[in-house]
Every structure is written in C-alpha cells, then in structure tokens.
Amino acid sequence: MVVFGIDPGYAIVGWGAVMFQANNYKSLGFGSVETQAHTDFNERLEYIYDELYSILKRCRPDAVSIEKLYFQTNKTTAIKVAQARGVTLLAAQKLKIPVFEYTPLQVKTAVTGYGKAKKPQVMEMTRRLLHLPEVPKPDDTADALAIAICHAQSAGSDLRRIINKL
C-alpha cells in the first residue's frame, strides 16, 4: 500500500509518500510546497493545488491521509489553512484517491505509541520507522510522513482489512 501524507498549510504544505508492506515502511519521497508570503492569496491556493495535483498524479497513491484541523485561537489563520486544505482535498478528489483524516492525537499514538508525545519524539520515531539518515526538513514534511504512517498503521493491518470488508 502507498499512502500519501499531507500536513496542510498555506505557507508550507508538507507531503510524504510511504510504502507499507509486510509491517515495513519505506519512504518513496517527501518534500514541501511553499508559497511566498506577499503573493495574492488566491494565487497561493492555485499554486498549492497545481503542485499537489502534479505530485499526486505522478505518485498515484492508494490513499491520501491528512491531518484534521484544530485551532483554538487564531480564526483568520484557521480559515486560510482550511482554504488551502480544501484545494489539497480537491486535488485528491480529481484523481479519485480516497482521503482519510487523523487528529494529532491519532498520529502521535500511531507513530510513538503515546498520544501526548512531543514533536521531537514524533519526528525521531518517523525517521526511525522510515530508516532515514536524518529527520526531514522542514518540520511540515516530517509531519506529513507521520500522517502517512498513521494511516498505514490503521488501514494496513490484516484486522483492519477484514473489518473494512464487513
């Protein structure tokens, strides 16, 4: 199974493709889509869509996993991230790739076994699970890989496949 993880944003969108087979993970690629701060916001959204659509079209994953949005304070930022997330979901939809959403708690639990793990712990476990020489940068990229691992953990098990068939 190939899972494409996305850490949504409008300045930086982290992405990572992970192959999960026989309880082993392998990174197939990762990176980020970055937009310039003083560019018109609609142009930024168009750029994010175009870039992710192109990457998804080349990668052809079995699933896209994306982090659920959770904001406590800044509503303006939340709305902009939600809009960027929307064009990301549209890119997956246009290619008919199923999308799965996970909370930060679910991602932390899947990667570290502990839902209250700190960011450096999640990043290091992501690096170890993927056998990478160092933690990918920027952080959004490492987060996207962790989100992909989370989906592989929950969807890739034999038990999950049996449950999904019921």
C-alpha positions in Angstrom: 0.0 0.0 0.0 1.2 3.5 -0.9 0.0 6.3 1.4 0.5 10.0 0.7 0.5 12.1 3.8 -0.2 15.8 3.8 0.4 18.4 6.6 -1.9 21.2 5.4 -1.0 24.9 5.4 -0.9 27.9 3.1 2.7 29.0 3.6 4.1 25.4 3.7 2.3 22.2 2.8 4.3 19.2 3.8 3.9 16.0 1.8 5.4 12.5 2.0 4.7 9.2 0.2 5.2 6.0 2.2 5.1 2.4 1.1 3.8 0.0 3.8 4.2 -3.7 3.1 4.7 -6.7 5.5 4.8 -4.3 8.5 7.7 -2.4 7.0 7.8 1.2 6.0 9.7 2.8 3.1 9.8 6.4 2.2 9.1 6.9 -1.6 9.6 10.6 -1.5 8.9 13.7 0.5 9.0 17.5 0.4 7.1 20.6 0.7 5.1 23.1 -1.4 6.0 26.6 -0.3 4.3 29.8 -1.2 5.6 33.4 -0.9 4.2 35.5 1.9 3.3 38.6 -0.2 1.7 36.8 -3.1 -2.0 37.2 -3.6 -3.8 34.5 -1.5 -5.8 33.1 -4.4 -2.6 32.7 -6.4 -1.1 30.8 -3.4 -4.1 28.5 -3.4 -3.8 27.9 -7.1 -0.1 27.1 -6.8 -0.7 24.6 -3.9 -3.4 22.9 -6.0 -1.3 22.7 -9.1 1.8 21.4 -7.3 -0.1 18.8 -5.2 -2.1 17.6 -8.2 1.1 17.1 -10.2 2.8 15.2 -7.4 -0.3 13.0 -6.7 -0.7 12.3 -10.4 3.0 11.1 -10.6 2.8 9.1 -7.3 -0.7 7.5 -7.7 -1.0 6.5 -4.0 -3.7 4.1 -2.8 -4.8 6.7 -0.2 -4.2 10.3 1.0 -4.0 10.9 4.7 -4.3 14.4 6.0 -4.4 16.0 9.5 -7.7 17.2 10.8 -7.7 20.9 11.5 -7.7 22.0 15.1 -7.4 25.7 16.1 -8.0 27.3 19.5 -7.1 30.9 18.9 -6.4 32.5 15.6 -9.6 32.2 13.4 -8.0 34.1 10.5 -5.2 31.6 10.2 -7.7 28.7 10.6 -9.8 30.0 7.7 -6.7 30.3 5.4 -5.4 26.9 6.4 -8.9 25.5 5.8 -9.0 27.0 2.3 -5.5 25.6 1.5 -6.7 22.2 2.8 -9.7 22.4 0.6 -7.6 22.8 -2.6 -5.5 19.9 -1.4 -8.6 17.7 -1.0 -9.8 18.8 -4.4 -6.5 17.6 -6.0 -7.0 14.2 -4.4 -10.7 14.1 -5.4 -9.9 15.0 -9.0 -7.6 11.9 -9.2 -10.2 9.7 -7.3 -7.8 9.0 -4.5 -9.6 8.2 -1.2 -8.9 10.6 1.6 -8.6 9.8 5.3 -8.3 12.3 8.2 -6.5 11.9 11.5 -6.2 14.0 14.6 -2.8 14.9 16.0 -3.5 12.5 18.9 -4.1 9.7 16.5 -0.9 10.5 14.6 1.2 10.7 17.8 -0.2 7.4 19.1 0.4 5.6 15.8 4.0 6.8 15.5 5.2 6.7 19.1 2.6 4.7 21.0 1.9 7.7 23.2 -0.8 10.3 22.4 0.9 13.0 24.3 4.3 12.6 22.7 6.2 15.8 22.0 7.0 16.9 18.4 10.7 15.9 18.6 9.7 12.4 19.7 7.3 12.0 16.8 9.9 13.3 14.3 12.6 10.9 15.6 10.2 7.9 15.5 9.2 8.9 12.0 12.9 9.0 11.0 13.5 5.6 12.6 10.4 3.9 11.1 11.4 5.0 7.6 15.1 4.3 8.1 16.1 7.8 7.1 19.5 9.2 8.0 18.0 12.4 9.4 14.7 14.0 10.2 13.2 15.5 7.0 13.1 19.3 6.9 11.0 21.4 7.1 9.0 20.1 10.1 5.9 20.0 7.9 7.5 17.3 5.8 8.2 15.1 8.8 4.7 15.7 10.0 3.3 14.6 6.6 5.3 11.4 6.7 4.0 10.8 10.3 0.4 11.3 9.0 1.1 8.7 6.2 2.5 6.2 8.8 -0.6 6.8 10.9 -2.9 5.7 8.0 -0.7 2.7 7.2 -0.9 1.7 10.8 -4.7 1.9 11.0 -5.6 0.8 7.4 -2.7 -1.6 6.7 -3.3 -4.3 9.3 -5.0 -7.6 8.4 -7.6 -6.9 11.1 -8.5 -3.5 9.5 -8.8 -5.1 6.1 -11.2 -7.7 7.5 -13.3 -5.0 9.3 -13.5 -2.9 6.1 -14.9 -5.9 4.2 -17.7 -6.4 6.7 
